[in-house]
Amino acid sequence: MATPHIAAEPGDFAPAVLMPGDPRRAQRIAETVMDDARLVTDVRGMLGFTGTVNGKPLSVMGSGMGQPSFSIYATELFNLYGVERIIRVGTAGGIGKQVRVGDVVIATGAHTDSAMNQLRIPGVNFSAVADFRLATAAYRAGVEAGMGERLHAGTIISRDHFYFTPDGQTERLAHYGTLCVEMEAAALYGVAAEFGKQALAVLTISDHLLDHSADMSSTERETRFQDSLALALAAALS
């Protein structure tokens, strides 16, 4: 059953999988939220674990950076390992004026400058959207936790380039209500739609592209994700 990218056997993955980009973050999540986590794959250092949370099965696995990497793992998990829902839990750069560093964004839809979804339906601009039920469960959990103005739900952008951005594009995205930028969600949403599965991205704002005065350090990026993790867990186990 193993693939070139995943060494797990049938039944090793739970129906719900949390996917941060960093495999070290995946290991930290497994060690933090599961009492019985076991390693199920470590191909190319991309660690995956399965255990239980409150008696419910859950897996967590790194995705790597960028839409091509995420789409490989998501395709294999959905199509070969029986996974039903994937929740990306990660960081993003703020764009909208209403979001601040440390806030949490539930990505209901993802614009993209990538070609990842262009060929899915020839002649159609594919809409990369989250599963409504997962988004609702995550948002409800944030409201119940009293997150208030630190909680946001709306559109984001998934970019292919980390360093290159066309002049004025970020400002235009902000004008059209885009909350933040990351590099994976649009591809995840496309793969989920292909296989009739559920997907969501829950993101911690680690920096702001239009105001860098409060950006997180690299260490903070690895550790300040408890709020987004809590919402991702609520969606995964709903």
N, C-alpha and C positions, 0 to 999 in steps of 0.2 A: 504493500500500500504506500510505502514511502515514495516521495517525489524528489526531484533534484533539490528542492528547497525546504521540505518538511520531512522529518524522519519518523513521525508518529505513526501508530497503527490504528486501524478502525476502532472507534469508540474512545480514543484517547482524548478527543476534544469534547467539551461540553457544548450544548446547543447555543450558548451565549459566550462570546469572546470579547474581552476588552483588548484594544490594540493601541498602545503608545508607540511612538516612533522608535524610541531608544530601548534596546533589549535590557539594559540595566534598570530602566524604569519599570519594565515588565516584571523583572525579578523582585524589585522593591514592592510593587503592588501585590505580587503573590505572597511575599513574606509578611506583608502588613495586614491583608484582609482575609487570608486563608490560614487555617491551622493545619491543613493536610495537603499542602501544595506538593505536587511531584512534577519533575521535569519530564516533558514528553517529546521535546525536540530541541536541538541545538545546532542545526546545520548552519554553517557560516556564522556562527556566533549569535544567530537570531533565536533567542531563548523563548520557549513556550512552556507554560505550566498549566496544570489542571488540578482543581480541588473543589471545595465547597465553601459557600458563604451562607450562614443561617440555614444550613441543611440543603441548600440548592446548589447544583453543579455550576461551575464557572471556570472558564479558561482565560488566560491572559498571555499575549504573545507580542513581541516587537514586530513592527512593520517595515523598519528602515525609513529612509527619507525619500520623499517624492512619490508622484502618482504611479510611475511604472512599477516601483517596488511594492507599493501597497496593493496594486491591482493583481500582481502575481499571487501574493499570499491570500488575498480575499477570494480570488477565483478558486484556488485549491481548497480553501476552507469551506466555501459554500458548495462547490461542485463535487468534491471528493471525500470530505470528512463530515458531511451532514450538519454543518453549522447553520443555524437559523438566523442569528443576528450578530452583527459586529458593531461595536461602539468604539470609535476612535476617541481616545482621551489624550490630549496633547496641549501644546502651546501655540499661540498665534500672535501676530503683530496687530495692534489696534489701528483702525482707520477712522471709524466714526468718532465724532466729538463726544458722543454719549458714553463711550467705553473708556475705562481707565485701567492702568496696570493693576493686576490682581483680580479684575472682574472675570466672570465666566460667561461664555457665549455658547448657546445651543444653536447649532447651524441648521436652520430649517431648509436652506438651499445654498448651492455653491456655484457661483460664476466660475469660469476658468479661461485662461489663455492657452490651455493645453489642447492638443488634438486627440486626447484620450477617448472622448465621447463622440467625436465628429462623425465617425463611420458607423455608429450603431444603427442609425436609421437614415439612410441616404436622403438628402433634401430636407432634413428636419434639424432644427437647433434643439438638441436634447436638453431637457430640464433636469438637472441633477438635484434631486430633493431628498430630504430625510424621510424616514418612516414616521408618519404622524403619531402613531401610538407611542413609539419610543420617545419622540420629542415631547409629547404631552406628559409622559411619566417623569422625564428628567425635569421639565419645567415645574411640575407640581411639587417635586421634591425640593427644588430650590425655594419655592414660595413657602413651603412648610418649614424650611430651615431658617426663614427670616432673612434671606439674602438681600431683599429689597432692591435698591438701585444697582447693586453689584451683579445682578442677574439680567441677561439679555437673550433674546431669541430673534433670529432674523437671518438675512443672507450674508454670506462671506464670499471671498474669492480664493480659489486654489490655483496658485501660480506654479509654473515650471521653473522659472528663474528665481534664485534667492537674492542675487546681487543686482541683476539688471531689471530696471523698470522704465518703460517709456515715460518721457516727460509729461507731467500733468495727469497721468492715469490714476494715481492714488487719490488725488483731489476729486476727480470725476467720480470715482467709485464712492467716495465719501458722500458726494452730493446726491448720489442715487441710493443712499441708505445702507451701503455695505459696511458691516461692522468691523471686520478684521480680515487678515490674510494669512493663509497657511499653504501647505503643498500637497494635501492628500485627499480631502473630503470628496471632491467632485468625482474622482475615479472610483472611490469606494461606493458612492451612491449609484454610479453607472453599473458597476459589477453587481450590486444588490438587485437592481432592477432587472438585469439580464437573467438572473437565476430565481427571481420571485422571492427574494429574501428581505430582511430588515436591516437598516443601517442608520447610524447617527454619529455625529461628531460633537463632542463636548470639549470646549477649549478654554484654557486659561490665558488671559492676555498677559504676555511676558514683557512686551515693549509697545511703544506707540510710534507709528511711522511719521506722524505729523507733530509729535512732541516727545522728545527723547529724555526729558528731565527726570523720569522716574523708572527707567528701564531696569529690569531684573538682571542680576549677574548670572553667569553660567551655572553657578551652584544653586541659586534660587530657582532657576528654570527646572532643575531636577527635583526640587523638594517642595515648592509651593504649588502643589496641584491637588490638595486635599478636597477643596470644594468641588472642582470638576470631577474628581474621582468619585465623590459621594453621589453626584447626579448621574454619572455613567453607570454606577452600580445600581441605582434605582431603576434606570432604564433596562439594564441587562437582566435584572431579576424580576421585572414586573410581569 
